[in-house]
Amino acid sequence: MLGTINGDADNNGGKDNPIPVSARVMNTSQDIPDEMHSDLVGSKTVHNGGSMLGVMEDFIRIGEAMGYAMEGSVNDLATIIDQQGDDNVIR
């Protein structure tokens, strides 16, 4: 294993170090708070029904979470609501 530990090269496969580099990295990585991930990730549930506005809201929320600029989609959603009216929007 080739890596660096405290600035020193580890060119001998980690033989001098009792813990491999990858184990040390995993032990020092930060924990992810429960609110940062969802139990529904990877869910194969089929969702029947719903609204296009709900799908657009989810699309925007996911895009923002991934770091994309979603202003255009937000503007499109606002235009759709303006054109269709907001009488049927569930709040």
Secondary structure, 3 states (H helix, E strand, C coil): CCEEECCEEECCCCCCCCCCHHHHHHHHCCCCCHHHCCCCCCCCCCCCCCCHHHHHHHHHHHHHHCCCCCHHHHHHHHHHHHHHCCCCCCC
